[in-house]
Amino acid sequence: MSPDGPARAGARAVDLEDAVVVRGGFPLLAGVTLDVEVGTLTVLRGPNGAGKTSLLRLLGGLEALSGGRGVVAGVDLARGDRRQLRRRVGWVGHEGSFYDDLSAAENLRFAARALGRPDDAVAGALARVGLAPRARTITRRLSAGQRQRLALAWLLVRRAELWLLDEPYAALDDEGRALVDHLLAEATAAGVTVVVSAHEPLARPGPHREVTLAGGRVVP
């Protein structure tokens, strides 16, 4: 599960200083200062509307930096190409980006071939998340929990250096939540940096850092 990008111990994967994100005149982030070391797990906490999703979207190149300073995966958020950043990131959000009329395996193969990944990576990823029996199932017929597992399988195929997961435990049973924690532990052990938002405690907490947001800022 080693990432495609560089992973240097002690290096920073995320370095934000007074980062501001404004959309439609409304500040989604009001000055976030945060640093995350390569190969570590950071859990974002905070109530709905605190800025967790907006922060993840900024780190993934899905929101533009409106003010402050930020470098993520070596890309300057103020002057760099956000498309370059998105190529280094594996994203799991509330809305899946799969084609409903393709099977689980077809969705992963389509994405894998765009990245130059071999087909056997797809079969291995589906087996890893417990979806091998559903490989030929049309995606729209998958349950919410199975779609979440498919998103996790995509992370394994993607092999990004930075994982960003927004409420990955949603719709999962106890076994699924334990799977998420195991995958996160495996990823960080392989040098992947992980930032995840979560309302609930990790099922099997390993080494991690917790960061609380409120009002679009990091709070003590």
C-alpha positions, 0 to 999 in steps of 0.5 A: 500500500505504499504511496506513489509520492515521497514519504519522508519521516518528519516532513510535513504533508500539510502546512497551513497558516491562517488559511481562509476559504470563502465561498459566496461571500461566506467564510467556510474557514476563518483562519486555520493553522495546522501542520500534519506530518507525513505518515500520521493519522489526524482526526478532525472533530467538531460539530456540524458546520465547524469547517471539517468538510471545508478543511478536507476539501481545501487539502484535496484541492477542491476549494481555493485558498482565499487567504493565508498560506498553505502547502499540501503534499508539496503544492503551494495552495496559493500559487500551485496547480490544484489539479496537481494536488488532486492527483496526489490525494485519495478522497472519500466524501459523502457523495460517491463518484461512481457510475451507478450503471456499472458494476463495482468491479467495472467502476474500479477498473475504469478508474484504475486504467486511467491511473495505469493500475493493473486489473489485479489491483481491483480484485485485491482491493475488492477482496480486502474490503469484503466486496469480492462477492459483489464484484459484478453487482451493479453499483446502484444496487449496492447498499449504502454500507457497500458503497462506502466499502467500494469507496475504501476499495478505490483508496487502495487502488488509488495509492495516493500519498494523502488520504482525506476521508469525510465521515468514513464510518457513515452507514457502516456496521461494527465490522465495517468501522473496524475495517476502516480503522485497520486500513487507516493503520495499515496506510500510515504504517506504509507512509501514507498521511491520513486526515479523517473527520469523524463524529464517533470514536475510532473503533480500534484507536491506534496512534493518532492526533485529534484536532477540534474545529469550531467556527472555521478555526482550530480550537484547543 
